[in-house]
């Protein structure tokens, strides 16, 4: 009897409609996987192929005439190492500042006992919809004497409104008011409550904030283009942009050198992509679990 019942349940679960549905799902997921994975493999293969193979379009999936000339050219350029160091500093310092400020504003906005939190939230949200624009922002940065300093890339865009909304929603859903009231009765100060209770319970949202801010800081180049003048302060993205522009500016040269430079320029594009995205691809798997959890929690309530 039990065997017959199990057989019936299996037959119900494996109906034609279910098998057709799962086949469609797997087909769509396979197409999405190929669409995402192929560009990554193609870029990596092109970055370690010979310049002639890349320019002639012979690279389709796997490397052709393996060569590391693109990476050799990049890392033989002193500005690359300087830019790498600057980007690491901007990413680490900017992420630390941004996460700290975001938590400091998001947690009070999540507490019902905070007077005026709705009005303040409206003001914060208003800045996401309407901004002063590039010229007023530049004038503010200049008046604060931040032009051509590292602070110009750390302070003006330290807080992103969308991250504040996500963090506030997480605190509302995960840190009950009763917990804060109990800590207050026991004589716990607000700072100690933040340090001993809120922060340990907020690892998922902290991982989300760290990843978002770190990726934004690592990929940012426009602020550096506007505010920085000294080459020794340029982040990696701005250095890579300069290298591409220089290699595309052939000038007056004979045909053979022009062809070689164009081939090298095409190869450098792929090498630059690998160099610029590799740190993010390495870091993401370690915070992916917290990232998904924090995003799901932040999307439950608004």
Buried (B, 14 or more C-beta within 10 A) or exposed (E): EEEEEEEEEEEEEEEEEEEEEEEEEEEEEEEEEEEEEEEEEBBBBBBBBBBBBBBEEEBEEEBBEEBBBBBEBBBEBEBBBBBBEBBBBBBEBBBBBBBEBBBEBBBBBBBEEEEEBEEBBEEBEEEEEEEEEEEEBBEEBEEEEBBEBBBBBBBBBBBBBEBBBBBBBBBBBBBEEEBBEEBEEEEBEBEEBBEEBBEEBBEBBBBBBBBBBBBBBBBBBEBBBBBBEEEEBBBBBBBBBBBBEEBEEEEEEEEEEEBBBBBBBBBBBBBBBBBBBEBBEEBEEEBEEBBEBBBEBBEEEE
